[in-house]
Amino acid sequence: MKHGSRTSGRVARFVPAAALIVVGACGAGNSQDDAGGVTSADPPVTTSPATVAPATAPVPTTEASTTTIPTPEPIPIEPPEGMELVWSDDFDGDSIDLANWTYDIGGWGWGNGEAQYYTDRPENARTQNGLLVIELFQEQYEESYYTSARLKTQGLQEFQYGRMEARIKVPSGSGTWPAFWMLGADFDSESDDPAEQWPNIGEIDIMEYVGREPDLVIGTIHGPGYAGAGGRSQWNQQEFEIADDFHTFAVDWDAEGIRWFFDGEMYFEVGPEDLGDREWVFDRPFFFILNLALGGTLGGSIALDLEYPIQYYVDYVRVYQKISGG
């Protein structure tokens, strides 16, 4: 199956994610895409419903596993020219900082047919060794057979413009779907106002990765008239497997557009002029989301040989903005 446009160390303008459904990063709360007339050349990846039992019997979770991965060498705080650090979380505390993060809870598929149930248990999300650990288990929980976590800064830490950066180690294995992304701060899944619903509030996928494409990362925006399969998206191919090590994922975002970076190298940019007569909604505050999904429209079929639990590690999240008066 084709995967849109792949790049290797090249800057590319936007391309619609035409032969691959690039849905909102692991479910913003709306399962219906608005592709703006852009259709997929091939059918989307399909997976079993989230309530279908796995091939192997789930092992109940009784306690969080011990994180054995060593803490990576620190990357010093180096603001881009003309910017300063305005917020960060290095996950150095004994627990997740609830002044920064809250949780999405549930297992309804998140609009993408995902298999996991998100919890707020320390088994699924915690800090260890100076890292945020999001851990996915195969276990029967509520009406799901997998558990994971989805953390967000909504209502706590929200930003408009700047450099948004995280250092991350993604898991390997077909079916895994970790993401580092942002939604418009006005998002309210229970609101009747379309302006507060996805995709009208906007989505910036700073990083999505799927284990079935081990050498690729993806950056995307979704908005009104360019969501789901019509999201403005770029796949970035490397000469190594992304899950082998920690990497930095970032966007530079300002009034002129958004630029994506992998390990400091820019590979994609998109601006208001690229959308034609469609609305550019990236002129307002957004909040962060970190999550690990399994299966679904982008994650694809869940490999039978996946080894559980599966860990998604985050070393830090940092936000740099222009120096006031600079």
Sequence and secondary structure as in RCSB ss.txt:
>XXXX:A:sequence
MKHGSRTSGRVARFVPAAALIVVGACGAGNSQDDAGGVTSADPPVTTSPATVAPATAPVPTTEASTTTIPTPEPI
PIEPPEGMELVWSDDFDGDSIDLANWTYDIGGWGWGNGEAQYYTDRPENARTQNGLLVIELFQEQYEESYYTSAR
LKTQGLQEFQYGRMEARIKVPSGSGTWPAFWMLGADFDSESDDPAEQWPNIGEIDIMEYVGREPDLVIGTIHGPG
YAGAGGRSQWNQQEFEIADDFHTFAVDWDAEGIRWFFDGEMYFEVGPEDLGDREWVFDRPFFFILNLALGGTLGG
SIALDLEYPIQYYVDYVRVYQKISGG
>XXXX:A:secstr
   S EESS  B  EE  SS   STT  S      TT   SS       TTS  SS      S     S      
     TTEEEEEEE   SSS  TTT EE  B S TTTTB  EE   TTTEEEETTEEEEEEEEEEETTEEEEE E
EE TTTSEESSEEEEEEEE   STTEEEEEEEEETT  TT S GGGSTTTT EEEEEE  TTSTTEEEEEEEBTT
B GGGSEEEEEE SS GGGS EEEEEEEETTEEEEEETTEEEEEE GGGGTTS    SS EEEEEEEEEBHHHH 
S  TT  SSEEEEEEEEEEEEE TT 
